[in-house]
């Protein structure tokens, strides 16, 4: 059974046997006993996870006895960020600590001695990734104003702002693209994460982006 667990930059869940995935994801239990997806998310805790961790055996995916979270898959971390996910606090704790460090430095209130809570991060990201109608939130910007690692949409196609130029996103890697730098685009990556990328937040990008 081909599961509906490939995540695109709009945060949609797809069935695609051609996918390449470097990271896993978690939005809670989204499937039913037939292993069909019945909801796009459960709660505000959207995670980007390591494919392997602590010898955990995730087979079969979308467990039902007992239920486990619905395992999602991303081409790379840039795709996960575009969909609105952040590093997991269990399997990717060092990456989350870096994420939190950049988050605190970018936040005007970040100079406070109060520790940054991931629940606050999740809440802010959720406000930026999902609208009242449950659909993906985007905002308009000039392509040339965006940092490497951000993802955008133009005429229904997703693109990565790469270190070597603009690349078109597919489930199995990046392809050549031709967009003018002065174009207006719909930004898929939540605004808060775009700010972190502009400040130097490291982001893993699939090797095809440099091909």
N, C-alpha and C positions, 0 to 999 in steps of 0.2 A: 504494500500500500504506500503510495507516494503521499507523504504528509505535507500539510500546508504550514511549513515552518521556515521558509526562506524569506528573510526580511529585506525589503528594498529601501532606498533612501527616503521614501515617503512614509515609511513605517508600515507599509502593507505587508501582509503575510501571503506568500505565494507558494504554489506547488511547482517545483522546477527541478528536474533530474540533471540539468546541465550545470548546476551551481558549483561554485568553488567557495569554501568557507574556511576562514582562519580563526574566527571567534564564534562562540556560542552566545545565546542570550536568554533572558528570563524575564517574563512579565506575569508570572504566576501560572495557575492551572487554567488553561484556555480551552481544553478539549473535553469531550464527553467519553462515555464508555465505548463508543465506536471509533474513537481517536480522531474525530472530526472537530475542528475549531468552531466554537460557539460564541466566542467573544474575542475582540482584538487585544484586550489587556484586562488585568485584574489588579487594581490599585495603582499607585504612583511609583512603585519601585521597579524601574526598568533597568536591567543590568546587562552589561557586556562581560561575558565570562570566558575563561580559558577553556580550550577544547578538552583538556585533561587536567585532573587535579586530585591528588591524594589517592590515586588508585580507584576512584569511584567508577563503577560500571553503570553507565546510563542506558544500556540495552535491556529491553527494547525501549525506543523513544516513545514518549507520550504514554507512560505507564498508567494503568487503571486499577491495579490490584497490588498494593494500594496506589492511589493517585499520587503522582509526582508532578512537578512543574512541567510545562510544555517547553521542550527544548527548541530554541530558535537558532538560526544560523545566519551569520553575516559574512560577506566577502572579505571585509577588513574592518578596522576600527573606525576609519573615516565614515563608512556606511553606518556603523552602529551609532556614531555621534549624530549623523544626519537624521537618523530615525528617532533620536532623543534618548538614547541609552547612555549610562555612565559606567565606569569600571566597578566590578563586583567587590564588595568589602570582605569576601572570603577568599576566593581563588585568585583575585588580583589586587590584594591589599596594598602592595607597594605602588601600583599604578594609581589606585584610589588616593593614596596619600599625596602623590604628586598633583593629581587633579584637585584635591582639596587645597593644596598650597596655592596653586594658581587662582583658584576660586576666591580664597581669602584675600589675595593680593589685588584682585580685580574689583572686589567689593569695597565701596567706601567705608563700610562698617568693619572691614576685615582687620583693622588695626586693634580691634577690641580683644581683650584677653579671653573672651568667651569662645570656646571651641566651636568649630564649624560642624553642624550636625548634618549627616547625610539626608535625614528626613526633610530638612529645610531645602537642601539642594534638589531633592526629588520633587518637592512641592513647586519650586520655582520652575524647574524644567517642564513639569507637567502643564503649567500655565502657558508655556511657550510652544509646546508640541501638539496640543490637542485643543480645538475650539469647543464652544458650547454644543455644537452639532456633532461632536465626536470626530471631526475631520482634521487632517493635518493642517497646522498653522505654518504659514510662511510669511516672509516680508520681502519687499522690493529693495534692491541695491544695485549699484553699478558693479559689474564683474571685476573691474580693476581695483575696487576698494576692498576686496575680500582676501583673507589670508590663505596660504596653502593649507589644505586639509578640509576646508569647507566644501560643501556640496550644494549645487544649485539646480534649478529646473528651468528649461526653456522649451516651449512648445511640446510639453509632455515627455521630454527626455531629461535624464539626470546626468549631471556632469560634475567631475571633481576638479577643484582648483588645485593642480599639482605643482610640485616644485619645478617641473619641467614644462609647464603649460597646462592647458585645459584638456581633460580626457573624458571620454564618454563612458558612463557606467553601464555594465551589463552584469548579470548574475555570475558570469564566468570570467570576469576580468574587465580591464579598461581598454578602450579602443581610441583611435585617433579622432580628433574633433576639431572643428574650426569655428570658433566664436570670437567676435571682436571684443577687445578689452573694454570698449566704451558701452557695451550692451547693458541694458537693464535686465535683470534676472530675478526669479523667485528664489530666495535663499531657503534651503531645506534644513540646514543645520540650525538648531535653536540659537537665538541671539546670544545667550550667555556663553555658550560653547564657542561661538565665533569669536567673542571677545577673548576667551582663553587662548584660542589658537593664534590670534594676533599678538598675544603676549608671549608666545613661544611654547605653549603646551605641546609636548610630543604627541604625535599621532601615527599609528601604524597604518601604512597604505600598502595594498597588494602590489606585488612586484611588477605586475603588468603595467602599472602607471609609469614605470621608467623604461618600458620596452621601446 
